[in-house]
Amino acid sequence: MKRTHLAFLYLFLTAALCTAQNIAQSQSSDLNCIPDPEQRNSSLTVASYSSDPALPDAPTPQQSSSPDQPEASSPSSPGDGRQSDAKTAPPPASTAAPVKGPIAGQEQPKRILGIMPNYRAVSAGAIPPPPTPRQALKIATLNSFDYSSYIFVGITSLLAEATDAHPQLGKGVKGFGEYYWRGFLDKTDGNYLVIFALPTILHQDERYFAKGQGGVWKRGIYAASRILITPNYHGNETFNASEIFGRGIAQGISLAYYPSGTRTASALSQKYAYALGRDALTNVFREFWPDIATHVLHRHP
């Protein structure tokens, strides 16, 4: 009976050990089936690429490579921080758009001799975008209310009073005052019409684009002709309606505040021609100022 009990106990222990061993092997097998996170990500990536019907089949790997040919670089693995050369390589230099800049020695200053405002001038070789209405308004305001404008109107008013251009305005200090406010109004409304109002409506660029190269006559004729020709917002040369009509409208407005005795067609045409001629000569002076400053005054423009 004891032998039977011992045999039974031996069989029970043997069965328990076998069962424990099978359980351990099963758990070990299950753990071995769990991949590493990197391997799992890699397998998921491969599965996602292989399941996309829009992508072409992967090329068949070559068995051997020639020693004369460099091996193809393997794609960077996810998360290694490297990027493809195709994404980081800059475009070829030949495809880059050329940058326009001013010609050396032909820069246009904001002021000429520190006195004359030159805000409308663009340096030779520079091609800036067309001014916005706000920028055009600012240029017109700077030209009209610059301190030099008060000096210029004072000089022209003295000349008009001395030559008795409008006898009804009188002489002396009182006459000078009558000439002065009218001259200042002529200049101001003309600037706002020519530089801001009409160019904004007609989409014209009323800045002076200096030429800076060529013979003296060629540059002089070009500068004077800008009162007749100006670029539009697309860079095409057009009839300068802003200048021609703007100065004409300003002369028409002046009929309201000049004496009736000078409201003749001859007087108006003379004033109109003077305004256009003044603008043409100003453009010529702008054109040659960098050369005068460099070669005559030996200073930077």
Secondary structure, DSSP 8 states (H G I E B T S, - for coil): -HHHHHHHHHHHHHHHHHHHHHHHHHHHHHHHTS--HHHHHHHHHHHHHHH-TTS-------S---TTS--------TTS----HHHHS---GGGS-------TT----SEETTTEE-TTEE-TT-------HHHHHHHHHHHHHSHHHHHHHHHHHHHHHHTTSSGGG-SHHHHHHHHHHHHHHHHHHHHIIIIIIHHHHHTB--SEE----S-HHHHHHHHHGGGTEEEBTTS-EEE-HHHHHHHHHHHHHHTTTS-GGG-SHHHHHHHHHHHHHHHHHHHHHHHHHHHIIIIIS-S--
